[in-house]
Amino acid sequence: MKAEQIRHIGVVGGGVMGGGIAQIHAAAGYRVTIRDISQQILDDTREALIEGKWGVKRAVEKGKMGFDTATQVIANVDFTLEIEGLGDCDLIIEAVPEKLELKQQVFAELDAVVKADAIFTSNTSGIVIQEIAGKVSEQRKQQFVGMHFSNPVPVMSMCEIITTPQSTEETVDAVVFVANAAKRAVCMVRDTPGTRGFILNRVFAAAAREARQIVEDGIATPEDVDKAMITGRNWPAGFFGARGGIGKQW
Ligand SMILES: NC(=O)c1ccc[n+]([C@@H]2O[C@H](COP(=O)([O-])OP(=O)(O)OC[C@H]3O[C@@H](n4cnc5c(N)ncnc54)[C@H](O)[C@@H]3O)[C@@H](O)[C@H]2O)c1
């Protein structure tokens, strides 16, 4: 599937991440169908898309989105409980809970239903993409990459694109194109069996380990570790819940 052939995106799992992922792609002009197994989740996600903290209504009020784009986002997003509703999608972005067996099963079902040339991607936080793709056909493995967004998706522009040795150049180019269209900061990552997480979560986990070690060794208090990172590196928050800013001297 070439980039310019992609028109219809299927988002599987309409929870915290799926709703945001649908919103940014609908804003980029794609038709988006969200599939979940819960009607309540679909209703809540529709509500959040329009009225939520990161929804289009507030974005228009804050001057971050034009009224026409907001109207387009709402019109571009459909909701379904049926997997068959994704049959003619060109690109699938999976955002079901972080369990390998569940993701493998979801992709095996999608493989049987979604058209053969469609691209499959997973928003896993850290599972090896080749394992998630373990139960799809050999052809689909070539059309499979990771697409890891950061929460809240409408606000955080990062998108790690994780490529496997099987991912074709055409597939990677198409996914990079779509991510750019959705105004993402694309960070390329090589899928690596035996590791957990890509760039963002590995670097953060390493920093968190150091922070805990500093406290355990009695070198500094949790508050002072947080204070150092917030005031010295401009991090929005530390590791231990201490916050600077309004009402604090630091
Ligand atoms: N929440 C975050 O901050 C964050 C950030 C980056 C990546 N992720 C990753 O994104 C994925 C989803 O996380 P989330 O926080 O959105 O989870 P969530 O629990 O909010 O949403 C998951 C949704 O998937 C639905 N679901 C379960 N089985 C399904 C199926 N078979 N078909 C369709 N829908 C199904 C659930 O009903 C639920 O609405 C996970 O892999 C997670 O690691 C999460």
The ligand as an SDF file (V2000), in Angstrom:
LIG
                    3D

 44 48  0  0  0  0  0  0  0  0999 V2000
   -2.2990    5.1540   28.1840 N   0  0  0  0  0  0  0  0  0  0  0  0
   -1.0900    5.5560   27.8230 C   0  0  0  0  0  0  0  0  0  0  0  0
   -0.5150    6.5150   28.4010 O   0  0  0  0  0  0  0  0  0  0  0  0
   -0.3850    4.8860   26.6790 C   0  0  0  0  0  0  0  0  0  0  0  0
    0.6540    5.5620   26.0150 C   0  0  0  0  0  0  0  0  0  0  0  0
    1.2670    4.9700   24.9100 C   0  0  0  0  0  0  0  0  0  0  0  0
    0.8830    3.6890   24.5060 C   0  0  0  0  0  0  0  0  0  0  0  0
   -0.1140    3.0370   25.1970 N   0  0  0  0  0  0  0  0  0  0  0  0
   -0.4960    1.6980   24.7280 C   0  0  0  0  0  0  0  0  0  0  0  0
   -1.7190    1.8060   23.9980 O   0  0  0  0  0  0  0  0  0  0  0  0
   -2.4790    0.6070   24.1440 C   0  0  0  0  0  0  0  0  0  0  0  0
   -3.8670    0.9590   24.6720 C   0  0  0  0  0  0  0  0  0  0  0  0
   -3.7280    1.6350   25.8950 O   0  0  0  0  0  0  0  0  0  0  0  0
   -4.9180    2.5260   26.4950 P   0  0  0  0  0  0  0  0  0  0  0  0
   -4.3140    3.2540   27.6410 O   0  0  0  0  0  0  0  0  0  0  0  0
   -5.5950    3.2790   25.4160 O   0  0  0  0  0  0  0  0  0  0  0  0
   -5.8830    1.3750   27.0490 O   0  0  0  0  0  0  0  0  0  0  0  0
   -7.4490    1.4790   27.3790 P   0  0  0  0  0  0  0  0  0  0  0  0
   -7.7130    0.3910   28.3490 O   0  0  0  0  0  0  0  0  0  0  0  0
   -7.8280    2.8840   27.7250 O   0  0  0  0  0  0  0  0  0  0  0  0
   -8.1580    1.1250   25.9880 O   0  0  0  0  0  0  0  0  0  0  0  0
   -8.1170   -0.1530   25.4310 C   0  0  0  0  0  0  0  0  0  0  0  0
   -9.4410   -0.3860   24.7350 C   0  0  0  0  0  0  0  0  0  0  0  0
   -9.3680   -1.5870   23.9800 O   0  0  0  0  0  0  0  0  0  0  0  0
  -10.6550   -2.1780   24.0210 C   0  0  0  0  0  0  0  0  0  0  0  0
  -10.5300   -3.5820   23.6230 N   0  0  0  0  0  0  0  0  0  0  0  0
  -10.1890   -4.6630   24.3630 C   0  0  0  0  0  0  0  0  0  0  0  0
  -10.2020   -5.7710   23.5940 N   0  0  0  0  0  0  0  0  0  0  0  0
  -10.5500   -5.3670   22.3380 C   0  0  0  0  0  0  0  0  0  0  0  0
  -10.7430   -6.0490   21.1050 C   0  0  0  0  0  0  0  0  0  0  0  0
  -10.5740   -7.3560   21.0010 N   0  0  0  0  0  0  0  0  0  0  0  0
  -11.1100   -5.3180   20.0190 N   0  0  0  0  0  0  0  0  0  0  0  0
  -11.2960   -3.9890   20.1140 C   0  0  0  0  0  0  0  0  0  0  0  0
  -11.1390   -3.2890   21.2650 N   0  0  0  0  0  0  0  0  0  0  0  0
  -10.7700   -3.9800   22.3570 C   0  0  0  0  0  0  0  0  0  0  0  0
  -11.1320   -1.9530   25.4400 C   0  0  0  0  0  0  0  0  0  0  0  0
  -12.5440   -2.0670   25.5340 O   0  0  0  0  0  0  0  0  0  0  0  0
  -10.6320   -0.5360   25.6880 C   0  0  0  0  0  0  0  0  0  0  0  0
  -11.6070    0.4500   25.3730 O   0  0  0  0  0  0  0  0  0  0  0  0
   -1.6690   -0.3010   25.0700 C   0  0  0  0  0  0  0  0  0  0  0  0
   -0.8810   -1.1680   24.2920 O   0  0  0  0  0  0  0  0  0  0  0  0
   -0.7780    0.6800   25.8200 C   0  0  0  0  0  0  0  0  0  0  0  0
    0.4200    0.0990   26.3010 O   0  0  0  0  0  0  0  0  0  0  0  0
   -0.7650    3.5990   26.2550 C   0  0  0  0  0  0  0  0  0  0  0  0
  1  2  1  0
  2  3  2  0
  2  4  1  0
  4  5  1  0
  4 44  2  0
  5  6  2  0
  6  7  1  0
  7  8  2  0
  8  9  1  0
  8 44  1  0
  9 10  1  0
  9 42  1  0
 10 11  1  0
 11 12  1  0
 11 40  1  0
 12 13  1  0
 13 14  1  0
 14 15  2  0
 14 16  1  0
 14 17  1  0
 17 18  1  0
 18 19  2  0
 18 20  1  0
 18 21  1  0
 21 22  1  0
 22 23  1  0
 23 24  1  0
 23 38  1  0
 24 25  1  0
 25 26  1  0
 25 36  1  0
 26 27  1  0
 26 35  1  0
 27 28  2  0
 28 29  1  0
 29 30  1  0
 29 35  2  0
 30 31  1  0
 30 32  2  0
 32 33  1  0
 33 34  2  0
 34 35  1  0
 36 37  1  0
 36 38  1  0
 38 39  1  0
 40 41  1  0
 40 42  1  0
 42 43  1  0
M  CHG  2   8   1  16  -1
M  END
$$$$
